[in-house]
Amino acid sequence: MGTGIALSQICDYFHVDLELVMDFADFGLYPTLVSDGQVGVAAQSLERLGKIISLHKALGINKEGIEVVLALRERVSELQLEIERLQNEVAGLKQNWGSEDPEALERLGLLIEIDPFA
């Protein structure tokens, strides 16, 4: 398979049935490729497929649950990036205002408390 990895090879590697992996693809959890009459997965989707198989094998999660878990993981990653961006912005504001004093920054409205669990 020229641009991807055949699903049969992936199934051998992960010790799972082809029907299961195809069921995940049919459900839309990852895209497949067809090349030379073989169904496969693009290299950039291989990590996602590995996570899908791992969630199913290790935790017994069904395809609907896997979809939710992957969406939540993606959202958490997005939020972590946003927190990092905001922290960098606050650090830049602190530097521009020349103050590390939390009370002074709070009076200026530049101190933001971020509770990641709120």
N, C-alpha and C positions, 0 to 999 in steps of 0.2 A: 504494500500500500504506500503510494508515493508521498502524500502530504499528511498522513495520519498513522495511527496504530490500529490494527484490526481488533475488533471487539473479541474475537476468539483468543487472541494473545492476551488481552486484558483479563478475560475470564480465567485463563490458565494461570496467570500471575496472581490474581486475587482469590483463586479457588472458588469461583461463583458460577452459576449457570448462566448461559447466554440469554435465556428467556427473562431472567431477572434483570439483567443489564439492559436488555431491549425494552422491558417494561418501564424502567426508569427513563429511558430516552423517549418512549411514546408518551409518557406523562409530561415531558417537557423539562426534565431536570437538567439535561445537557443535550447539546446538539450532536448529531451524527453526520458522518460523511459517507458517501458511496464512491468507491474508486475501484476500477477493475472488477466490478461485481461483488466486492466485499464491503461490508459495513464496518466503519471504524469511527474513531474519535480524533479530532485535531489535537495536536500537542498542547495547545493552550487550554484545552478543556480537560486534559488528563488529570490535573490536580483536583479539579472539581469532582470528577468522576470517582477519584480515589476517596475523597471525603464522603461522597454519597454511599459508596460501598462500605466504608468504615462505619458510618452511622448505622447502616442496616445490619451489618454483621456483629459489631460490638454491642450495640444497644437494642437491636431488634426493632428499630424504628421503621415504620412503613413509609411509602413514597409521599403521602400527604404530610406526615410528620417531618420527613426530611426537607420537604419544600419550606416548611415553617422555620425549621432550625437554620437552614441556609439563609433565608431572608433575614432572620434575627441576627445572625452572625454578620451579614453585610451591613445591616443598620448599626450595629455596635461599632463596626469598623469606621463607618461614616461619622458617627458621633465622636469617636476617639480622635479622628482627624480634625473635627470641628473644635473640640476642646483644645487640642494642640494649637490650632490656628488662633483661637481666642487668647490662650496663654501667651503666645508670641506677640499678639497685638497689645496685650496688657504690658508685657515687658518693654515693648517699644514705646508705649505711652509713658511708662515710668522713666525710661531713659530720656525721652524728650522733655519731660517735666522736671527732670533732675531730682526726683525724690523717690526714696525707698520707704519713706515713712507712711505706713498704712493709714494712719489717721488723716494725714494731709491728702493722700490720694482719695480717701473716702469723702472728704469735704468737697473735693473737686468732682466727685462723681465718677472717678476713674478706677475705683476698686470694686471688683465684681467677685462675689463669692460664688463658686460653681460647685454644686453638689452633684457628682456623677450618679448618685443613687436616687435622686429626686424624681 
